[in-house]
Amino acid sequence: MKWYDTWIRRGAALCMALGLLSAGASAMHIAEGYLPRTWAFAWMAVCVPFVAAGFFSIRRKVSRYPKAKMLLAMCGAFAFVLSALKIPSVVSGSCSHPTGVGLGAILFGPTATTVLGLIVLLFQALLLAHGGITTLGANVFSMAIVGPFVSWGVYVLLKKAGCKPALAVFCAAALGDLMTYVTTSVELGVVYGNIGSYLAIFAVTQIPLAIAEGLLTVVVFNILEKYSKAELQELAVL
């Protein structure tokens, strides 16, 4: 095992431990009723074409690669678990969480991950009171559209540039996580008139979590590369 593999595993374990210790805090999906009705429905409308494209994308990939069903389910579970970990921010007094959508975007593309993110956010709103139904559109846009598209774009660019897969996966997952919170800050700031304050509270304090999510995603990707290499090659990930 190379030295950086050891530190990657240690960083990922630390991220998981912090999440488990803080599972009782409240996290940063936009809460039920926090957005005016006009904005709530506007974000829902924006998400509709991405969700529709995602369903078609999943149907094509599953019909072409039946063995990828387990990987798709695993990506959904990965996003659900990570985005349910609620970690208090010492700096701002607020709470944040990883998103977990970077892995799905890398393996299946951004639109397929939009559908996974929608399912994750819906279940969390209904079962964990994490987020809300009226704010589902805004939460989907930030975590399940912007995050996956950023992760997918970064991974494709670094892959074409000849970067090692581990570095490409780390940058993709970390930047996708961070841009989710930047988008959430903008969504709130546009409504309440102070984007800078929301960026300072949520986007800046998300940086350590984004790094931790990047490390954890590399660990998971390395395991998949070892045990599911054929499937990753079929999906053109490798």
C-alpha positions as CSV (number, residue, x, y, z in Angstrom):
1,M,0.0,0.0,0.0
2,K,1.4,3.4,-1.0
3,W,1.8,6.1,1.7
4,Y,-1.0,8.3,0.3
5,D,-3.4,5.4,0.3
6,T,-3.0,5.2,4.1
7,W,-3.7,8.9,4.6
8,I,-6.7,8.8,2.2
9,R,-8.2,6.0,4.3
10,R,-7.5,7.8,7.6
11,G,-9.1,11.0,6.2
12,A,-12.2,9.1,5.1
13,A,-12.5,7.4,8.4
14,L,-12.3,10.7,10.2
15,C,-15.0,12.1,8.0
16,M,-17.3,9.2,8.8
17,A,-16.6,9.4,12.5
18,L,-17.4,13.1,12.7
19,G,-20.6,12.4,10.9
20,L,-21.7,9.7,13.2
21,L,-20.9,11.7,16.3
22,S,-23.1,14.6,15.1
23,A,-26.0,12.8,13.6
24,G,-28.5,14.6,15.9
25,A,-27.8,18.1,14.6
26,S,-29.8,19.8,11.9
27,A,-28.3,20.2,8.4
28,M,-28.2,22.5,5.5
29,H,-30.9,21.4,3.1
30,I,-33.2,24.4,2.8
31,A,-36.0,23.8,5.4
32,E,-39.7,23.4,4.8
33,G,-41.4,26.7,4.2
34,Y,-38.2,28.8,4.2
35,L,-38.7,29.9,0.6
36,P,-41.6,32.1,-0.7
37,R,-44.1,30.2,-2.8
38,T,-43.0,31.8,-6.1
39,W,-39.4,30.8,-5.6
40,A,-40.3,27.3,-4.5
41,F,-42.3,26.6,-7.6
42,A,-39.8,28.3,-9.8
43,W,-37.0,26.0,-8.7
44,M,-39.3,23.0,-9.1
45,A,-40.0,24.1,-12.7
46,V,-36.3,24.5,-13.4
47,C,-35.6,20.9,-12.2
48,V,-38.2,19.2,-14.4
49,P,-36.2,18.9,-17.7
50,F,-33.1,17.6,-15.8
51,V,-35.2,15.0,-14.0
52,A,-36.8,13.9,-17.2
53,A,-33.5,13.6,-19.0
54,G,-32.2,11.6,-16.0
55,F,-34.9,9.0,-16.3
56,F,-34.1,8.5,-20.0
57,S,-30.4,8.3,-19.2
58,I,-30.9,5.7,-16.5
59,R,-33.1,3.6,-18.7
60,R,-30.5,3.6,-21.5
61,K,-27.6,2.7,-19.3
62,V,-29.5,0.0,-17.5
63,S,-30.7,-1.6,-20.7
64,R,-27.3,-1.4,-22.2
65,Y,-25.4,-2.5,-19.1
66,P,-27.7,-4.7,-16.9
67,K,-24.8,-5.4,-14.5
68,A,-24.6,-1.7,-13.7
69,K,-27.9,-1.8,-11.6
70,M,-26.0,-2.7,-8.4
71,L,-23.6,0.2,-9.0
72,L,-26.4,2.6,-9.6
73,A,-28.2,1.5,-6.3
74,M,-24.9,1.8,-4.5
75,C,-24.4,5.3,-5.7
76,G,-27.9,6.2,-4.4
77,A,-27.2,4.7,-1.0
78,F,-23.8,6.4,-0.9
79,A,-25.5,9.8,-1.5
80,F,-28.2,9.1,1.0
81,V,-25.8,8.1,3.8
82,L,-23.4,11.0,3.3
83,S,-26.0,13.7,2.9
84,A,-27.7,12.5,6.1
85,L,-24.5,13.1,8.1
86,K,-25.1,16.4,9.8
87,I,-21.9,18.0,11.0
88,P,-21.9,21.2,13.2
89,S,-19.7,24.1,11.9
90,V,-17.5,25.4,14.7
91,V,-16.9,28.6,12.8
92,S,-20.4,29.7,12.0
93,G,-22.5,27.8,14.5
94,S,-24.6,26.3,11.6
95,C,-24.5,22.8,10.2
96,S,-23.3,21.3,7.0
97,H,-23.1,17.8,5.5
98,P,-21.3,16.0,2.6
99,T,-23.4,15.5,-0.5
100,G,-22.2,12.1,-1.9
101,V,-23.4,12.9,-5.5
102,G,-19.9,13.1,-7.0
103,L,-19.5,9.3,-7.2
104,G,-22.8,8.9,-9.1
105,A,-21.9,11.7,-11.5
106,I,-18.6,10.1,-12.3
107,L,-20.0,6.6,-12.9
108,F,-23.4,7.4,-14.5
109,G,-23.3,11.0,-15.6
110,P,-24.9,14.1,-14.2
111,T,-28.5,13.7,-15.3
112,A,-28.8,10.1,-14.0
113,T,-27.5,11.4,-10.7
114,T,-30.2,14.1,-10.7
115,V,-32.8,11.3,-10.4
116,L,-30.8,9.7,-7.6
117,G,-30.5,13.0,-5.8
118,L,-34.2,13.6,-6.1
119,I,-35.0,10.3,-4.5
120,V,-32.5,10.9,-1.7
121,L,-33.8,14.3,-0.9
122,L,-37.5,13.2,-1.1
123,F,-36.8,10.3,1.4
124,Q,-34.9,12.6,3.7
125,A,-37.7,15.2,3.7
126,L,-40.3,12.6,4.4
127,L,-38.5,10.3,6.8
128,L,-35.8,12.5,8.5
129,A,-37.5,16.0,8.4
130,H,-34.3,17.0,6.6
131,G,-35.2,19.6,4.0
132,G,-38.8,19.9,2.9
133,I,-41.4,19.3,0.1
134,T,-41.9,22.9,-0.8
135,T,-38.1,23.5,-0.9
136,L,-37.5,20.2,-2.8
137,G,-36.9,22.0,-6.1
138,A,-34.3,24.3,-4.7
139,N,-32.5,21.5,-2.9
140,V,-32.6,19.3,-6.0
141,F,-31.1,22.1,-8.1
142,S,-28.2,22.7,-5.8
143,M,-27.4,19.2,-4.7
144,A,-28.7,17.0,-7.5
145,I,-28.1,19.2,-10.6
146,V,-25.3,21.8,-10.0
147,G,-23.2,19.4,-7.8
148,P,-23.3,16.4,-10.2
149,F,-22.7,18.6,-13.3
150,V,-19.7,20.2,-11.7
151,S,-18.3,16.8,-10.6
152,W,-18.9,15.2,-14.0
153,G,-17.3,18.2,-15.8
154,V,-14.2,18.3,-13.6
155,Y,-13.7,14.5,-13.9
156,V,-14.0,14.5,-17.7
157,L,-11.6,17.5,-18.1
158,L,-9.0,16.0,-15.7
159,K,-9.3,12.6,-17.3
160,K,-8.7,14.1,-20.8
161,A,-5.8,16.0,-19.4
162,G,-4.2,12.7,-18.4
163,C,-4.5,13.0,-14.6
164,K,-4.5,9.9,-12.5
165,P,-8.0,8.6,-11.7
166,A,-7.6,9.2,-8.0
167,L,-6.7,12.9,-8.4
168,A,-9.6,13.3,-10.9
169,V,-12.1,11.7,-8.6
170,F,-10.9,13.7,-5.6
171,C,-11.2,17.0,-7.4
172,A,-14.5,16.1,-8.9
173,A,-16.2,15.1,-5.7
174,A,-14.7,17.9,-3.6
175,L,-15.6,20.7,-6.1
176,G,-19.1,19.2,-6.7
177,D,-19.7,19.3,-2.9
178,L,-18.4,22.8,-2.6
179,M,-20.5,24.2,-5.5
180,T,-23.6,22.7,-4.0
181,Y,-23.2,25.0,-1.0
182,V,-22.3,27.9,-3.2
183,T,-25.5,27.4,-5.1
184,T,-27.6,27.0,-1.9
185,S,-26.1,30.3,-0.6
186,V,-27.1,32.0,-3.8
187,E,-30.6,30.6,-3.7
188,L,-31.0,32.0,-0.1
189,G,-29.2,35.2,-0.8
190,V,-31.3,36.1,-3.8
191,V,-34.5,35.8,-1.7
192,Y,-33.2,37.5,1.4
193,G,-30.8,39.9,-0.1
194,N,-27.4,39.0,1.4
195,I,-25.6,36.5,-0.7
196,G,-22.2,37.3,0.8
197,S,-23.4,36.4,4.3
198,Y,-24.7,33.0,3.2
199,L,-21.5,32.3,1.3
200,A,-19.5,33.1,4.4
201,I,-21.6,31.0,6.6
202,F,-22.1,27.9,4.4
203,A,-19.7,27.9,1.4
204,V,-16.5,28.8,3.3
205,T,-17.1,26.4,6.2
206,Q,-17.9,23.6,3.7
207,I,-14.3,23.5,2.4
208,P,-13.0,20.9,5.0
209,L,-16.1,18.7,4.4
210,A,-15.5,19.0,0.6
211,I,-12.0,17.8,1.1
212,A,-13.1,14.9,3.3
213,E,-15.8,13.9,0.8
214,G,-13.2,13.9,-1.9
215,L,-10.9,11.6,0.1
216,L,-13.8,9.2,0.9
217,T,-14.9,9.1,-2.7
218,V,-11.4,8.2,-3.8
219,V,-11.4,5.3,-1.3
220,V,-14.8,4.0,-2.7
221,F,-13.6,4.5,-6.3
222,N,-10.4,2.5,-5.6
223,I,-12.4,-0.4,-4.2
224,L,-14.7,-0.3,-7.2
225,E,-11.7,-0.2,-9.5
226,K,-10.4,-3.3,-7.9
227,Y,-13.5,-5.4,-7.7
228,S,-15.8,-3.9,-10.5
229,K,-13.2,-2.9,-13.1
230,A,-15.2,-4.6,-16.0
231,E,-18.3,-2.6,-15.1
232,L,-16.4,0.7,-14.9
233,Q,-14.8,0.0,-18.3
234,E,-18.2,-0.7,-19.8
235,L,-19.5,2.6,-18.5
236,A,-16.4,4.3,-20.0
237,V,-15.3,5.5,-16.6
238,L,-11.9,4.0,-17.0
